[in-house]
Amino acid sequence: MNEHSTFWVLDSTKLSTYQQCPRQYLFRYLFGWSPSQPSLHLQFGIAWHIAMEHLALHGYEPDQVMEAYDLFRASFGDDYLQFGEDDHPNKNLGNALYGLTEYARRYHTDHAQFSVLATEIAGKVALSDSKHLYFRMDTVCSGSVCDCPPGFFSLERKTGTTNNRVWKDQWLQKTQIGAYNFVLHCLYPEESVCGVCIDGFFPHNPPKRKANGELYAGAKDVEFCRLLLSKTHLQMEDWFTNTLSWYDAIIQDTEETLAFSPDEPVLRTFRKNPEHCTSYFGCPFLDWCHAWPNPIERADEPQAGFIRCYWNPQTLLDGAKKVVEV
Protein backbone atom coordinates (compact mmCIF):
# COMPACT_ATOMS: atom_id res chain seq x y z
CA MET A 1 0.00 0.00 0.00
CA ASN A 2 1.50 3.30 -1.12
CA GLU A 3 1.52 5.67 1.83
CA HIS A 4 2.46 8.58 -0.44
CA SER A 5 -0.69 8.39 -2.56
CA THR A 6 -2.94 11.44 -2.55
CA PHE A 7 -5.64 9.89 -0.37
CA TRP A 8 -7.51 13.12 0.37
CA VAL A 9 -7.96 14.19 -3.24
CA LEU A 10 -11.52 13.04 -3.82
CA ASP A 11 -14.14 13.23 -6.54
CA SER A 12 -17.68 11.91 -6.71
CA THR A 13 -16.50 8.59 -8.20
CA LYS A 14 -14.27 7.83 -5.24
CA LEU A 15 -16.96 8.94 -2.81
CA SER A 16 -19.56 6.84 -4.60
CA THR A 17 -17.35 3.75 -4.37
CA TYR A 18 -16.93 4.24 -0.62
CA GLN A 19 -20.67 4.79 -0.18
CA GLN A 20 -21.40 1.52 -2.00
CA CYS A 21 -18.75 -0.49 -0.14
CA PRO A 22 -15.81 0.84 1.91
CA ARG A 23 -13.88 -2.40 1.39
CA GLN A 24 -14.17 -2.02 -2.39
CA TYR A 25 -12.75 1.51 -1.95
CA LEU A 26 -9.79 -0.01 -0.08
CA PHE A 27 -8.94 -2.35 -2.94
CA ARG A 28 -9.43 0.20 -5.71
CA TYR A 29 -8.04 3.43 -4.28
CA LEU A 30 -5.64 2.54 -1.43
CA PHE A 31 -4.26 -0.63 -2.96
CA GLY A 32 -4.55 0.90 -6.43
CA TRP A 33 -5.92 -2.27 -8.02
CA SER A 34 -7.66 -1.74 -11.33
CA PRO A 35 -8.94 -4.36 -13.81
CA SER A 36 -6.40 -4.81 -16.59
CA GLN A 37 -9.12 -5.21 -19.24
CA PRO A 38 -11.17 -2.15 -20.22
CA SER A 39 -14.90 -2.02 -19.56
CA LEU A 40 -17.07 -1.96 -22.68
CA HIS A 41 -19.69 0.10 -20.85
CA LEU A 42 -17.13 2.67 -19.70
CA GLN A 43 -15.46 2.98 -23.10
CA PHE A 44 -18.80 3.27 -24.88
CA GLY A 45 -19.82 6.01 -22.45
CA ILE A 46 -16.58 7.93 -22.96
CA ALA A 47 -16.97 7.80 -26.75
CA TRP A 48 -20.61 8.89 -26.49
CA HIS A 49 -19.56 11.93 -24.42
CA ILE A 50 -17.08 12.93 -27.11
CA ALA A 51 -19.71 12.65 -29.86
CA MET A 52 -22.29 14.54 -27.82
CA GLU A 53 -19.87 17.38 -27.15
CA HIS A 54 -19.40 17.80 -30.90
CA LEU A 55 -23.16 17.99 -31.50
CA ALA A 56 -23.57 20.45 -28.64
CA LEU A 57 -20.98 22.79 -30.13
CA HIS A 58 -21.72 22.40 -33.84
CA GLY A 59 -25.39 21.55 -34.19
CA TYR A 60 -27.42 18.55 -35.33
CA GLU A 61 -27.20 18.79 -39.11
CA PRO A 62 -26.47 15.49 -40.94
CA ASP A 63 -22.86 16.40 -41.72
CA GLN A 64 -22.26 17.20 -38.04
CA VAL A 65 -23.84 13.89 -37.04
CA MET A 66 -21.37 12.08 -39.27
CA GLU A 67 -18.46 14.06 -37.83
CA ALA A 68 -19.68 13.18 -34.34
CA TYR A 69 -19.81 9.52 -35.34
CA ASP A 70 -16.26 9.69 -36.71
CA LEU A 71 -15.14 11.01 -33.31
CA PHE A 72 -17.06 8.22 -31.57
CA ARG A 73 -15.49 5.58 -33.80
CA ALA A 74 -11.98 6.99 -33.26
CA SER A 75 -12.46 6.74 -29.49
CA PHE A 76 -14.35 3.44 -29.24
CA GLY A 77 -13.25 1.48 -32.29
CA ASP A 78 -9.97 0.06 -31.02
CA ASP A 79 -11.50 -0.86 -27.66
CA TYR A 80 -14.49 -2.45 -29.33
CA LEU A 81 -12.24 -4.92 -31.12
CA GLN A 82 -11.35 -6.38 -27.71
CA PHE A 83 -14.98 -7.26 -26.99
CA GLY A 84 -17.27 -9.79 -28.58
CA GLU A 85 -20.84 -9.09 -29.60
CA ASP A 86 -22.00 -11.18 -26.65
CA ASP A 87 -20.47 -8.74 -24.14
CA HIS A 88 -23.23 -6.28 -24.93
CA PRO A 89 -24.97 -6.64 -28.28
CA ASN A 90 -26.48 -3.14 -28.17
CA LYS A 91 -23.31 -1.16 -27.45
CA ASN A 92 -21.57 -1.21 -30.82
CA LEU A 93 -20.58 1.13 -33.64
CA GLY A 94 -23.72 0.61 -35.71
CA ASN A 95 -26.05 1.41 -32.85
CA ALA A 96 -23.96 4.46 -31.96
CA LEU A 97 -24.52 5.87 -35.46
CA TYR A 98 -28.21 5.04 -35.30
CA GLY A 99 -28.42 6.66 -31.86
CA LEU A 100 -26.68 9.84 -32.99
CA THR A 101 -29.00 10.12 -35.99
CA GLU A 102 -32.13 9.60 -33.88
CA TYR A 103 -30.85 11.96 -31.17
CA ALA A 104 -30.44 14.74 -33.73
CA ARG A 105 -33.93 14.08 -35.04
CA ARG A 106 -35.50 13.90 -31.57
CA TYR A 107 -33.85 17.03 -30.19
CA HIS A 108 -33.49 19.13 -33.35
CA THR A 109 -34.95 22.20 -31.55
CA ASP A 110 -32.31 22.23 -28.78
CA HIS A 111 -30.28 25.08 -30.20
CA ALA A 112 -33.40 27.23 -30.43
CA GLN A 113 -34.24 26.54 -26.78
CA PHE A 114 -30.87 26.93 -25.09
CA SER A 115 -27.26 27.95 -25.67
CA VAL A 116 -24.23 25.90 -24.69
CA LEU A 117 -21.98 28.26 -22.72
CA ALA A 118 -19.13 25.81 -22.07
CA THR A 119 -18.24 22.13 -22.33
CA GLU A 120 -15.88 19.97 -20.27
CA ILE A 121 -15.89 22.24 -17.22
CA ALA A 122 -13.58 21.01 -14.45
CA GLY A 123 -12.57 22.27 -11.04
CA LYS A 124 -13.11 21.71 -7.36
CA VAL A 125 -15.64 22.75 -4.75
CA ALA A 126 -14.63 23.57 -1.18
CA LEU A 127 -16.35 21.58 1.56
CA SER A 128 -14.08 23.14 4.21
CA ASP A 129 -10.72 24.89 4.34
CA SER A 130 -8.91 21.58 3.88
CA LYS A 131 -11.43 19.39 2.05
CA HIS A 132 -12.21 19.77 -1.64
CA LEU A 133 -14.26 17.72 -4.07
CA TYR A 134 -13.05 17.62 -7.68
CA PHE A 135 -15.55 17.50 -10.53
CA ARG A 136 -15.90 17.54 -14.30
CA MET A 137 -19.20 18.61 -15.87
CA ASP A 138 -20.21 17.91 -19.45
CA THR A 139 -21.84 21.28 -20.17
CA VAL A 140 -23.14 24.52 -18.76
CA CYS A 141 -26.13 25.84 -20.69
CA SER A 142 -28.42 28.84 -20.62
CA GLY A 143 -32.08 28.62 -21.64
CA SER A 144 -34.85 26.11 -21.15
CA VAL A 145 -34.83 22.31 -20.95
CA CYS A 146 -37.54 19.85 -19.92
CA ASP A 147 -40.07 22.72 -20.03
CA CYS A 148 -38.44 24.51 -17.10
CA PRO A 149 -38.33 28.34 -16.97
CA PRO A 150 -35.21 29.78 -18.64
CA GLY A 151 -32.08 29.64 -16.53
CA PHE A 152 -28.71 27.95 -16.15
CA PHE A 153 -28.33 24.20 -16.15
CA SER A 154 -25.91 21.36 -16.88
CA LEU A 155 -26.73 18.75 -19.51
CA GLU A 156 -25.03 15.54 -18.39
CA ARG A 157 -24.70 12.66 -20.86
CA LYS A 158 -25.38 9.17 -19.52
CA THR A 159 -25.71 5.81 -21.25
CA GLY A 160 -27.72 2.92 -19.89
CA THR A 161 -29.09 -0.51 -20.61
CA THR A 162 -32.70 -0.26 -19.44
CA ASN A 163 -34.80 2.89 -19.31
CA ASN A 164 -36.82 2.24 -16.17
CA ARG A 165 -37.62 3.77 -12.80
CA VAL A 166 -34.57 2.23 -11.14
CA TRP A 167 -32.28 3.90 -13.68
CA LYS A 168 -34.01 7.25 -13.20
CA ASP A 169 -34.23 7.14 -9.41
CA GLN A 170 -30.51 6.43 -9.01
CA TRP A 171 -29.70 10.06 -9.86
CA LEU A 172 -31.93 11.72 -7.25
CA GLN A 173 -29.41 11.71 -4.40
CA LYS A 174 -26.11 10.90 -6.09
CA THR A 175 -23.15 12.85 -4.76
CA GLN A 176 -22.14 13.70 -8.33
CA ILE A 177 -25.46 15.37 -9.16
CA GLY A 178 -25.40 17.29 -5.89
CA ALA A 179 -21.88 18.50 -6.67
CA TYR A 180 -22.92 19.76 -10.10
CA ASN A 181 -25.89 21.59 -8.59
CA PHE A 182 -23.55 23.06 -5.98
CA VAL A 183 -21.26 24.39 -8.71
CA LEU A 184 -24.18 25.98 -10.56
CA HIS A 185 -25.45 27.62 -7.36
CA CYS A 186 -21.97 29.03 -6.72
CA LEU A 187 -21.65 30.41 -10.27
CA TYR A 188 -25.14 31.87 -10.72
CA PRO A 189 -27.92 33.42 -8.60
CA GLU A 190 -29.96 30.72 -6.89
CA GLU A 191 -33.22 31.76 -8.52
CA SER A 192 -31.71 31.44 -12.01
CA VAL A 193 -30.43 27.84 -11.60
CA CYS A 194 -32.61 25.17 -13.23
CA GLY A 195 -30.53 22.21 -12.07
CA VAL A 196 -28.81 19.23 -13.68
CA CYS A 197 -30.47 17.54 -16.65
CA ILE A 198 -29.61 13.87 -17.12
CA ASP A 199 -29.48 13.25 -20.87
CA GLY A 200 -29.87 9.48 -21.11
CA PHE A 201 -29.24 7.25 -24.13
CA PHE A 202 -30.22 3.56 -24.30
CA PRO A 203 -28.85 1.94 -27.48
CA HIS A 204 -30.84 -0.71 -29.30
CA ASN A 205 -30.55 -2.31 -32.70
CA PRO A 206 -32.60 -0.48 -35.36
CA PRO A 207 -36.05 -2.11 -35.18
CA LYS A 208 -37.79 -3.78 -38.07
CA ARG A 209 -40.66 -1.72 -39.40
CA LYS A 210 -43.71 -2.35 -41.52
CA ALA A 211 -44.04 -0.86 -45.00
CA ASN A 212 -45.95 2.09 -43.50
CA GLY A 213 -43.12 2.82 -41.07
CA GLU A 214 -44.82 1.43 -37.96
CA LEU A 215 -42.93 -0.87 -35.62
CA TYR A 216 -43.76 -4.54 -35.55
CA ALA A 217 -45.35 -5.74 -32.31
CA GLY A 218 -42.71 -6.18 -29.61
CA ALA A 219 -40.02 -4.29 -31.54
CA LYS A 220 -37.99 -1.89 -29.39
CA ASP A 221 -36.53 1.30 -30.77
CA VAL A 222 -33.62 3.33 -29.45
CA GLU A 223 -34.58 5.21 -26.26
CA PHE A 224 -33.71 8.61 -24.82
CA CYS A 225 -34.56 10.17 -21.49
CA ARG A 226 -34.13 13.67 -20.13
CA LEU A 227 -34.57 14.11 -16.40
CA LEU A 228 -34.17 17.52 -14.74
CA LEU A 229 -32.87 17.36 -11.16
CA SER A 230 -33.02 20.61 -9.25
CA LYS A 231 -32.34 21.13 -5.55
CA THR A 232 -33.70 23.64 -3.06
CA HIS A 233 -31.47 25.49 -0.61
CA LEU A 234 -32.28 22.99 2.15
CA GLN A 235 -31.64 20.04 -0.17
CA MET A 236 -28.23 21.50 -0.95
CA GLU A 237 -27.54 21.84 2.78
CA ASP A 238 -28.52 18.18 3.13
CA TRP A 239 -26.15 17.20 0.30
CA PHE A 240 -23.33 19.24 1.83
CA THR A 241 -23.75 17.71 5.31
CA ASN A 242 -23.88 14.16 4.02
CA THR A 243 -20.95 14.60 1.63
CA LEU A 244 -18.75 16.08 4.34
CA SER A 245 -19.66 13.19 6.64
CA TRP A 246 -18.63 10.61 4.02
CA TYR A 247 -15.42 12.57 3.38
CA ASP A 248 -14.56 12.48 7.11
CA ALA A 249 -15.28 8.75 7.25
CA ILE A 250 -12.82 8.07 4.40
CA ILE A 251 -10.12 10.05 6.19
CA GLN A 252 -10.69 8.21 9.47
CA ASP A 253 -10.72 4.78 7.82
CA THR A 254 -7.55 5.56 5.87
CA GLU A 255 -5.60 6.89 8.84
CA GLU A 256 -6.54 3.87 10.96
CA THR A 257 -5.68 1.47 8.13
CA LEU A 258 -2.24 2.96 7.61
CA ALA A 259 -1.52 2.23 11.27
CA PHE A 260 -3.09 -1.24 11.19
CA SER A 261 -0.85 -4.29 11.42
CA PRO A 262 -0.91 -6.74 8.52
CA ASP A 263 -0.44 -9.48 11.14
CA GLU A 264 -3.88 -8.91 12.64
CA PRO A 265 -6.25 -11.73 11.67
CA VAL A 266 -9.13 -9.44 10.67
CA LEU A 267 -9.12 -5.90 9.25
CA ARG A 268 -11.38 -3.69 11.35
CA THR A 269 -11.47 -0.70 9.02
CA PHE A 270 -13.12 -0.17 5.63
CA ARG A 271 -16.06 -2.37 6.62
CA LYS A 272 -17.64 -4.60 4.00
CA ASN A 273 -21.08 -4.05 2.54
CA PRO A 274 -22.11 -7.65 1.80
CA GLU A 275 -25.33 -6.47 0.13
CA HIS A 276 -23.36 -4.83 -2.70
CA CYS A 277 -21.22 -7.75 -3.84
CA THR A 278 -23.39 -8.56 -6.87
CA SER A 279 -24.79 -5.09 -7.62
CA TYR A 280 -24.46 -3.74 -11.15
CA PHE A 281 -21.99 -6.08 -12.88
CA GLY A 282 -20.61 -7.54 -9.66
CA CYS A 283 -17.65 -6.41 -7.56
CA PRO A 284 -14.34 -7.14 -9.33
CA PHE A 285 -12.68 -7.78 -5.95
CA LEU A 286 -15.24 -10.27 -4.63
CA ASP A 287 -13.02 -13.37 -4.69
CA TRP A 288 -10.15 -11.70 -2.82
CA CYS A 289 -12.41 -9.86 -0.41
CA HIS A 290 -14.13 -13.15 0.44
CA ALA A 291 -10.87 -15.06 0.86
CA TRP A 292 -8.86 -12.54 2.91
CA PRO A 293 -10.24 -11.29 6.27
CA ASN A 294 -7.22 -8.98 6.43
CA PRO A 295 -6.03 -8.11 2.90
CA ILE A 296 -3.39 -5.57 4.02
CA GLU A 297 -0.47 -8.00 3.79
CA ARG A 298 -1.35 -8.65 0.12
CA ALA A 299 -1.83 -5.03 -0.89
CA ASP A 300 1.43 -4.74 -2.84
CA GLU A 301 0.77 -7.67 -5.17
CA PRO A 302 -2.16 -7.18 -7.59
CA GLN A 303 -3.77 -10.50 -8.44
CA ALA A 304 -4.17 -11.88 -11.95
CA GLY A 305 -6.42 -9.66 -14.05
CA PHE A 306 -5.44 -6.48 -12.21
CA ILE A 307 -2.81 -3.78 -12.55
CA ARG A 308 -1.71 -1.11 -10.11
CA CYS A 309 -3.17 2.23 -11.13
CA TYR A 310 -3.75 4.98 -8.59
CA TRP A 311 -6.57 7.36 -9.52
CA ASN A 312 -5.92 11.02 -8.73
CA PRO A 313 -9.01 13.18 -9.35
CA GLN A 314 -6.77 16.18 -10.01
CA THR A 315 -6.30 14.70 -13.49
CA LEU A 316 -9.90 15.74 -14.16
CA LEU A 317 -8.46 19.20 -14.78
CA ASP A 318 -6.26 17.88 -17.60
CA GLY A 319 -7.68 18.82 -20.98
CA ALA A 320 -10.66 20.66 -19.52
CA LYS A 321 -12.02 23.47 -21.70
CA LYS A 322 -12.82 25.57 -18.63
CA VAL A 323 -11.50 25.32 -15.05
CA VAL A 324 -13.34 26.85 -12.08
CA GLU A 325 -12.85 26.76 -8.33
CA VAL A 326 -15.78 27.45 -6.01
C-alpha positions as CSV (number, residue, x, y, z in Angstrom):
1,M,0.0,0.0,0.0
2,N,1.5,3.3,-1.1
3,E,1.5,5.7,1.8
4,H,2.5,8.6,-0.4
5,S,-0.7,8.4,-2.6
6,T,-2.9,11.4,-2.5
7,F,-5.6,9.9,-0.4
8,W,-7.5,13.1,0.4
9,V,-8.0,14.2,-3.2
10,L,-11.5,13.0,-3.8
11,D,-14.1,13.2,-6.5
12,S,-17.7,11.9,-6.7
13,T,-16.5,8.6,-8.2
14,K,-14.3,7.8,-5.2
15,L,-17.0,8.9,-2.8
16,S,-19.6,6.8,-4.6
17,T,-17.4,3.7,-4.4
18,Y,-16.9,4.2,-0.6
19,Q,-20.7,4.8,-0.2
20,Q,-21.4,1.5,-2.0
21,C,-18.8,-0.5,-0.1
22,P,-15.8,0.8,1.9
23,R,-13.9,-2.4,1.4
24,Q,-14.2,-2.0,-2.4
25,Y,-12.8,1.5,-2.0
26,L,-9.8,0.0,-0.1
27,F,-8.9,-2.4,-2.9
28,R,-9.4,0.2,-5.7
29,Y,-8.0,3.4,-4.3
30,L,-5.6,2.5,-1.4
31,F,-4.3,-0.6,-3.0
32,G,-4.5,0.9,-6.4
33,W,-5.9,-2.3,-8.0
34,S,-7.7,-1.7,-11.3
35,P,-8.9,-4.4,-13.8
36,S,-6.4,-4.8,-16.6
37,Q,-9.1,-5.2,-19.2
38,P,-11.2,-2.1,-20.2
39,S,-14.9,-2.0,-19.6
40,L,-17.1,-2.0,-22.7
41,H,-19.7,0.1,-20.8
42,L,-17.1,2.7,-19.7
43,Q,-15.5,3.0,-23.1
44,F,-18.8,3.3,-24.9
45,G,-19.8,6.0,-22.5
46,I,-16.6,7.9,-23.0
47,A,-17.0,7.8,-26.7
48,W,-20.6,8.9,-26.5
49,H,-19.6,11.9,-24.4
50,I,-17.1,12.9,-27.1
51,A,-19.7,12.6,-29.9
52,M,-22.3,14.5,-27.8
53,E,-19.9,17.4,-27.2
54,H,-19.4,17.8,-30.9
55,L,-23.2,18.0,-31.5
56,A,-23.6,20.5,-28.6
57,L,-21.0,22.8,-30.1
58,H,-21.7,22.4,-33.8
59,G,-25.4,21.6,-34.2
60,Y,-27.4,18.6,-35.3
61,E,-27.2,18.8,-39.1
62,P,-26.5,15.5,-40.9
63,D,-22.9,16.4,-41.7
64,Q,-22.3,17.2,-38.0
65,V,-23.8,13.9,-37.0
66,M,-21.4,12.1,-39.3
67,E,-18.5,14.1,-37.8
68,A,-19.7,13.2,-34.3
69,Y,-19.8,9.5,-35.3
70,D,-16.3,9.7,-36.7
71,L,-15.1,11.0,-33.3
72,F,-17.1,8.2,-31.6
73,R,-15.5,5.6,-33.8
74,A,-12.0,7.0,-33.3
75,S,-12.5,6.7,-29.5
76,F,-14.4,3.4,-29.2
77,G,-13.3,1.5,-32.3
78,D,-10.0,0.1,-31.0
79,D,-11.5,-0.9,-27.7
80,Y,-14.5,-2.4,-29.3
81,L,-12.2,-4.9,-31.1
82,Q,-11.3,-6.4,-27.7
83,F,-15.0,-7.3,-27.0
84,G,-17.3,-9.8,-28.6
85,E,-20.8,-9.1,-29.6
86,D,-22.0,-11.2,-26.6
87,D,-20.5,-8.7,-24.1
88,H,-23.2,-6.3,-24.9
89,P,-25.0,-6.6,-28.3
90,N,-26.5,-3.1,-28.2
91,K,-23.3,-1.2,-27.4
92,N,-21.6,-1.2,-30.8
93,L,-20.6,1.1,-33.6
94,G,-23.7,0.6,-35.7
95,N,-26.0,1.4,-32.8
96,A,-24.0,4.5,-32.0
97,L,-24.5,5.9,-35.5
98,Y,-28.2,5.0,-35.3
99,G,-28.4,6.7,-31.9
100,L,-26.7,9.8,-33.0
101,T,-29.0,10.1,-36.0
102,E,-32.1,9.6,-33.9
103,Y,-30.8,12.0,-31.2
104,A,-30.4,14.7,-33.7
105,R,-33.9,14.1,-35.0
106,R,-35.5,13.9,-31.6
107,Y,-33.8,17.0,-30.2
108,H,-33.5,19.1,-33.3
109,T,-35.0,22.2,-31.6
110,D,-32.3,22.2,-28.8
111,H,-30.3,25.1,-30.2
112,A,-33.4,27.2,-30.4
113,Q,-34.2,26.5,-26.8
114,F,-30.9,26.9,-25.1
115,S,-27.3,27.9,-25.7
116,V,-24.2,25.9,-24.7
117,L,-22.0,28.3,-22.7
118,A,-19.1,25.8,-22.1
119,T,-18.2,22.1,-22.3
120,E,-15.9,20.0,-20.3
121,I,-15.9,22.2,-17.2
122,A,-13.6,21.0,-14.5
123,G,-12.6,22.3,-11.0
124,K,-13.1,21.7,-7.4
125,V,-15.6,22.8,-4.7
126,A,-14.6,23.6,-1.2
127,L,-16.3,21.6,1.6
128,S,-14.1,23.1,4.2
129,D,-10.7,24.9,4.3
130,S,-8.9,21.6,3.9
131,K,-11.4,19.4,2.0
132,H,-12.2,19.8,-1.6
133,L,-14.3,17.7,-4.1
134,Y,-13.0,17.6,-7.7
135,F,-15.5,17.5,-10.5
136,R,-15.9,17.5,-14.3
137,M,-19.2,18.6,-15.9
138,D,-20.2,17.9,-19.5
139,T,-21.8,21.3,-20.2
140,V,-23.1,24.5,-18.8
141,C,-26.1,25.8,-20.7
142,S,-28.4,28.8,-20.6
143,G,-32.1,28.6,-21.6
144,S,-34.9,26.1,-21.2
145,V,-34.8,22.3,-21.0
146,C,-37.5,19.8,-19.9
147,D,-40.1,22.7,-20.0
148,C,-38.4,24.5,-17.1
149,P,-38.3,28.3,-17.0
150,P,-35.2,29.8,-18.6
151,G,-32.1,29.6,-16.5
152,F,-28.7,28.0,-16.1
153,F,-28.3,24.2,-16.2
154,S,-25.9,21.4,-16.9
155,L,-26.7,18.8,-19.5
156,E,-25.0,15.5,-18.4
157,R,-24.7,12.7,-20.9
158,K,-25.4,9.2,-19.5
159,T,-25.7,5.8,-21.3
160,G,-27.7,2.9,-19.9
161,T,-29.1,-0.5,-20.6
162,T,-32.7,-0.3,-19.4
163,N,-34.8,2.9,-19.3
164,N,-36.8,2.2,-16.2
165,R,-37.6,3.8,-12.8
166,V,-34.6,2.2,-11.1
167,W,-32.3,3.9,-13.7
168,K,-34.0,7.3,-13.2
169,D,-34.2,7.1,-9.4
170,Q,-30.5,6.4,-9.0
171,W,-29.7,10.1,-9.9
172,L,-31.9,11.7,-7.3
173,Q,-29.4,11.7,-4.4
174,K,-26.1,10.9,-6.1
175,T,-23.1,12.9,-4.8
176,Q,-22.1,13.7,-8.3
177,I,-25.5,15.4,-9.2
178,G,-25.4,17.3,-5.9
179,A,-21.9,18.5,-6.7
180,Y,-22.9,19.8,-10.1
181,N,-25.9,21.6,-8.6
182,F,-23.6,23.1,-6.0
183,V,-21.3,24.4,-8.7
184,L,-24.2,26.0,-10.6
185,H,-25.5,27.6,-7.4
186,C,-22.0,29.0,-6.7
187,L,-21.6,30.4,-10.3
188,Y,-25.1,31.9,-10.7
189,P,-27.9,33.4,-8.6
190,E,-30.0,30.7,-6.9
191,E,-33.2,31.8,-8.5
192,S,-31.7,31.4,-12.0
193,V,-30.4,27.8,-11.6
194,C,-32.6,25.2,-13.2
195,G,-30.5,22.2,-12.1
196,V,-28.8,19.2,-13.7
197,C,-30.5,17.5,-16.6
198,I,-29.6,13.9,-17.1
199,D,-29.5,13.2,-20.9
200,G,-29.9,9.5,-21.1
201,F,-29.2,7.3,-24.1
202,F,-30.2,3.6,-24.3
203,P,-28.9,1.9,-27.5
204,H,-30.8,-0.7,-29.3
205,N,-30.6,-2.3,-32.7
206,P,-32.6,-0.5,-35.4
207,P,-36.1,-2.1,-35.2
208,K,-37.8,-3.8,-38.1
209,R,-40.7,-1.7,-39.4
210,K,-43.7,-2.3,-41.5
211,A,-44.0,-0.9,-45.0
212,N,-45.9,2.1,-43.5
213,G,-43.1,2.8,-41.1
214,E,-44.8,1.4,-38.0
215,L,-42.9,-0.9,-35.6
216,Y,-43.8,-4.5,-35.5
217,A,-45.4,-5.7,-32.3
218,G,-42.7,-6.2,-29.6
219,A,-40.0,-4.3,-31.5
220,K,-38.0,-1.9,-29.4
221,D,-36.5,1.3,-30.8
222,V,-33.6,3.3,-29.4
223,E,-34.6,5.2,-26.3
224,F,-33.7,8.6,-24.8
225,C,-34.6,10.2,-21.5
226,R,-34.1,13.7,-20.1
227,L,-34.6,14.1,-16.4
228,L,-34.2,17.5,-14.7
229,L,-32.9,17.4,-11.2
230,S,-33.0,20.6,-9.2
231,K,-32.3,21.1,-5.5
232,T,-33.7,23.6,-3.1
233,H,-31.5,25.5,-0.6
234,L,-32.3,23.0,2.2
235,Q,-31.6,20.0,-0.2
236,M,-28.2,21.5,-1.0
237,E,-27.5,21.8,2.8
238,D,-28.5,18.2,3.1
239,W,-26.2,17.2,0.3
240,F,-23.3,19.2,1.8
241,T,-23.8,17.7,5.3
242,N,-23.9,14.2,4.0
243,T,-21.0,14.6,1.6
244,L,-18.7,16.1,4.3
245,S,-19.7,13.2,6.6
246,W,-18.6,10.6,4.0
247,Y,-15.4,12.6,3.4
248,D,-14.6,12.5,7.1
249,A,-15.3,8.7,7.2
250,I,-12.8,8.1,4.4
251,I,-10.1,10.0,6.2
252,Q,-10.7,8.2,9.5
253,D,-10.7,4.8,7.8
254,T,-7.6,5.6,5.9
255,E,-5.6,6.9,8.8
256,E,-6.5,3.9,11.0
257,T,-5.7,1.5,8.1
258,L,-2.2,3.0,7.6
259,A,-1.5,2.2,11.3
260,F,-3.1,-1.2,11.2
261,S,-0.8,-4.3,11.4
262,P,-0.9,-6.7,8.5
263,D,-0.4,-9.5,11.1
264,E,-3.9,-8.9,12.6
265,P,-6.3,-11.7,11.7
266,V,-9.1,-9.4,10.7
267,L,-9.1,-5.9,9.2
268,R,-11.4,-3.7,11.3
269,T,-11.5,-0.7,9.0
270,F,-13.1,-0.2,5.6
271,R,-16.1,-2.4,6.6
272,K,-17.6,-4.6,4.0
273,N,-21.1,-4.0,2.5
274,P,-22.1,-7.7,1.8
275,E,-25.3,-6.5,0.1
276,H,-23.4,-4.8,-2.7
277,C,-21.2,-7.8,-3.8
278,T,-23.4,-8.6,-6.9
279,S,-24.8,-5.1,-7.6
280,Y,-24.5,-3.7,-11.1
281,F,-22.0,-6.1,-12.9
282,G,-20.6,-7.5,-9.7
283,C,-17.7,-6.4,-7.6
284,P,-14.3,-7.1,-9.3
285,F,-12.7,-7.8,-6.0
286,L,-15.2,-10.3,-4.6
287,D,-13.0,-13.4,-4.7
288,W,-10.1,-11.7,-2.8
289,C,-12.4,-9.9,-0.4
290,H,-14.1,-13.2,0.4
291,A,-10.9,-15.1,0.9
292,W,-8.9,-12.5,2.9
293,P,-10.2,-11.3,6.3
294,N,-7.2,-9.0,6.4
295,P,-6.0,-8.1,2.9
296,I,-3.4,-5.6,4.0
297,E,-0.5,-8.0,3.8
298,R,-1.3,-8.7,0.1
299,A,-1.8,-5.0,-0.9
300,D,1.4,-4.7,-2.8
301,E,0.8,-7.7,-5.2
302,P,-2.2,-7.2,-7.6
303,Q,-3.8,-10.5,-8.4
304,A,-4.2,-11.9,-12.0
305,G,-6.4,-9.7,-14.1
306,F,-5.4,-6.5,-12.2
307,I,-2.8,-3.8,-12.6
308,R,-1.7,-1.1,-10.1
309,C,-3.2,2.2,-11.1
310,Y,-3.8,5.0,-8.6
311,W,-6.6,7.4,-9.5
312,N,-5.9,11.0,-8.7
313,P,-9.0,13.2,-9.4
314,Q,-6.8,16.2,-10.0
315,T,-6.3,14.7,-13.5
316,L,-9.9,15.7,-14.2
317,L,-8.5,19.2,-14.8
318,D,-6.3,17.9,-17.6
319,G,-7.7,18.8,-21.0
320,A,-10.7,20.7,-19.5
321,K,-12.0,23.5,-21.7
322,K,-12.8,25.6,-18.6
323,V,-11.5,25.3,-15.1
324,V,-13.3,26.8,-12.1
325,E,-12.8,26.8,-8.3
326,V,-15.8,27.5,-6.0
